[in-house]
Amino acid sequence: MRDSLRQDARERSLVHLMGLWAGGHLSQVASQAIVHLALHPADPVVAPMLYAAVTANGGDGEQELAWMADNLREQARHAGEGAWWWEGTLAAAYVEQGRHAEAEHAALRALHHEPGCARSAHALMHLHWETGACGEQRPWLNAWLAAHRPPAVAAHFSWHAALYDLAAGDTAAAARHLTAGIPCDDLINHASLHWRLRLLGHITLPPNLTCRRPRRA
C-alpha cells in the first residue's frame, strides 16, 4: 500500500498498462498507451507495448498499421534526435506497412545512435527478407550478431541468420544453427528451419543431435 502511494502519475499509468497487457486486453493496451503518451510524451517504456499491442492483436490491416505508424512517428518527433527506441520501433512499423525505404532509414538512424538496438536490427532482418536482400546483406548480419546478440532473442536471431545463409546458398551454415543457436524446445524457430532444410533436400542431423541444447557461454 505504501509503495502504491509513493508512485507518481506516470508510474501508476504504466502499472495499469502492464496489468492490461498481462490480462491479454491488447486493444485496451493500444488505446490506453495513447492516453498515457498524451500525458507523458515519448515515454520509452511504451514504445514496444504500443507496437506489440497492435501487431499481436491481429492488427495487420492498412488502417491499423497506418494508425500505429502515425502515432510512433509522432512520438519519435517528440523524443527528438537520438531517440533510438522510438526510431527502431517506427522502423518495424514501416516494415509491416511495406514502406521499405522509410523503414531502412529509421532503422539505420536508430543503429547510428545505439548500435546494439535489437528492434532496429530485427526490422532490417525482415526488410532484407521481404526485399530479397538477405544474400548480399549476410556479412552485415554476421558482423552485427558477432558484436550484439541479445540473449532474450538469440534463438530467433539465429533463425534469421539461417535465412541469410540459405539465401546465400550455404545450407551447411544454415544447418549449423540447429545445434549452435536454436534449442530443440524452441518449436517455432527450430521446426521452421528444420523443415526449410528438408524442403531443400539437405540431409539434417538425427533428432538426438539436432535437439542438443547450445552450450552456454
C-alpha positions in Angstrom: 0.0 0.0 0.0 2.8 2.4 0.9 4.5 1.7 -2.4 1.4 2.5 -4.4 1.1 5.8 -2.6 4.6 6.7 -3.5 4.0 6.1 -7.2 3.7 9.2 -9.4 1.0 9.5 -12.1 3.4 8.1 -14.8 4.2 5.0 -12.8 0.5 4.4 -11.9 -0.4 4.7 -15.6 2.4 2.2 -16.6 1.3 -0.3 -13.9 -2.3 0.0 -15.4 -0.9 -0.6 -18.9 1.1 -3.6 -17.8 -2.0 -5.0 -16.0 -4.0 -4.8 -19.2 -1.1 -6.4 -21.1 -0.9 -9.3 -18.6 -4.6 -9.8 -18.9 -4.4 -10.1 -22.6 -6.5 -7.0 -23.3 -4.4 -5.8 -26.2 -6.9 -3.5 -27.8 -7.2 -1.7 -24.5 -3.4 -1.6 -24.2 -3.2 0.3 -27.5 -5.8 2.9 -26.6 -4.5 3.3 -23.1 -1.0 3.7 -24.5 -2.2 6.8 -26.4 -3.8 8.2 -23.3 -0.5 7.7 -21.4 1.6 9.3 -24.2 -0.7 12.3 -24.3 0.3 12.9 -20.6 3.8 11.6 -20.8 5.1 12.2 -24.4 7.8 9.9 -25.8 7.9 7.7 -22.7 10.3 5.0 -23.9 8.7 2.2 -21.9 5.5 2.4 -24.0 7.2 2.1 -27.4 7.3 -1.7 -27.6 4.0 -2.0 -25.9 2.2 0.1 -28.5 3.8 -1.8 -31.4 3.1 -5.2 -29.9 -0.4 -4.4 -28.8 -1.4 -3.7 -32.4 0.6 -6.4 -34.2 0.0 -9.2 -31.7 -3.8 -8.4 -31.7 -4.1 -9.2 -35.5 -3.8 -5.5 -36.4 -2.3 -6.1 -39.8 -4.9 -4.2 -41.8 -4.0 -1.0 -43.6 -5.9 1.3 -41.2 -4.5 -0.3 -38.0 -0.9 -0.2 -39.3 -1.2 3.4 -40.5 -2.6 4.4 -37.1 0.3 2.7 -35.4 2.9 4.2 -37.6 1.4 7.7 -37.3 1.5 7.5 -33.5 5.0 6.1 -33.4 6.2 8.8 -35.8 4.7 11.5 -33.6 6.4 10.1 -30.5 9.7 9.9 -32.3 9.2 13.6 -33.2 8.5 14.4 -29.5 11.6 12.4 -28.4 13.9 14.3 -30.7 17.3 13.4 -32.2 18.9 10.2 -30.9 15.7 8.6 -29.6 16.7 5.2 -31.0 14.0 3.3 -29.0 11.3 5.1 -31.0 13.1 5.1 -34.3 13.7 1.4 -34.0 10.0 0.7 -33.3 9.0 3.0 -36.1 11.2 1.1 -38.5 9.4 -2.1 -37.5 6.1 -0.5 -38.2 7.2 0.7 -41.6 8.3 -2.8 -42.5 4.8 -4.0 -41.6 3.4 -1.4 -44.0 5.8 -2.3 -46.8 7.4 1.2 -46.6 10.8 -0.3 -47.2 12.9 2.9 -47.8 11.5 4.6 -44.8 12.0 1.5 -42.7 15.6 1.3 -43.6 16.2 5.0 -42.9 14.6 4.8 -39.5 16.4 1.6 -38.6 19.8 3.0 -39.6 19.2 6.2 -37.6 18.5 4.1 -34.6 21.6 1.9 -35.1 23.7 5.1 -35.5 22.8 6.2 -32.0 22.6 2.7 -30.5 24.5 0.0 -32.5 23.0 -2.7 -30.4 19.4 -1.8 -30.8 17.8 -5.2 -31.4 14.5 -3.8 -32.5 16.2 -1.9 -35.4 18.3 -4.9 -36.4 15.3 -7.1 -36.4 13.4 -4.6 -38.6 16.3 -4.8 -41.0 16.3 -8.6 -41.0 12.6 -8.6 -42.0 13.3 -5.8 -44.5 16.1 -7.8 -46.2 13.9 -10.9 -46.3 11.0 -9.1 -47.9 13.2 -7.3 -50.4 15.3 -10.3 -51.3 18.5 -8.8 -50.0 19.4 -11.4 -47.4 22.2 -12.9 -49.6 24.0 -9.7 -50.1 23.4 -8.5 -46.6 24.7 -11.6 -45.0 28.1 -10.0 -44.0 26.2 -7.2 -42.2 24.1 -9.6 -40.1 27.1 -11.8 -39.2 29.0 -8.7 -38.1 26.1 -7.4 -36.1 25.5 -10.7 -34.4 29.2 -11.1 -33.5 29.0 -7.8 -31.7 25.5 -7.8 -30.4 23.5 -11.0 -29.7 20.7 -10.2 -27.2 20.2 -13.3 -25.1 16.4 -13.0 -24.9 16.1 -13.3 -28.7 19.3 -15.2 -29.5 17.4 -18.2 -30.9 15.1 -16.2 -33.1 18.0 -14.1 -34.5 19.9 -17.4 -35.2 16.8 -18.4 -37.2 17.1 -15.2 -39.2 20.8 -15.7 -39.7 20.0 -19.2 -41.1 17.7 -17.5 -43.7 20.6 -15.3 -44.8 22.7 -18.4 -45.1 20.0 -20.1 -47.2 19.7 -17.0 -49.4 23.4 -17.2 -50.0 23.2 -20.9 -50.9 25.1 -22.0 -47.8 22.8 -24.8 -46.5 25.6 -26.2 -44.3 25.9 -22.9 -42.4 22.1 -22.7 -42.1 22.0 -26.3 -40.6 24.6 -25.4 -38.0 22.2 -23.1 -36.4 20.1 -26.2 -35.4 22.8 -27.2 -33.0 24.7 -24.0 -32.3 21.9 -21.5 -31.8 18.4 -22.8 -31.6 17.3 -25.3 -28.9 15.0 -28.1 -29.9 12.3 -27.0 -27.5 12.0 -23.7 -29.4 9.4 -25.3 -31.6 8.7 -22.3 -33.9 12.3 -21.5 -34.8 13.8 -25.0 -34.7 11.0 -26.7 -36.6 10.7 -24.0 -39.2 14.4 -24.1 -40.0 14.5 -27.9 -40.0 11.5 -28.0 -42.4 13.1 -25.5 -44.7 16.3 -27.5 -44.9 14.3 -30.7 -45.6 12.5 -29.0 -48.4 15.8 -28.1 -49.9 17.0 -31.7 -49.7 19.6 -31.1 -47.1 20.4 -34.1 -45.0 19.8 -32.9 -41.5 21.2 -34.3 -38.3 19.4 -37.1 -36.5 17.0 -36.0 -33.7 19.3 -36.8 -30.8 21.8 -34.3 -32.3 19.5 -31.6 -33.6 17.9 -31.4 -30.2 21.1 -30.9 -28.3 20.9 -27.6 -26.4 23.5 -25.0 -27.4 26.3 -24.6 -24.8 26.0 -21.5 -22.6 28.8 -19.0 -22.9 
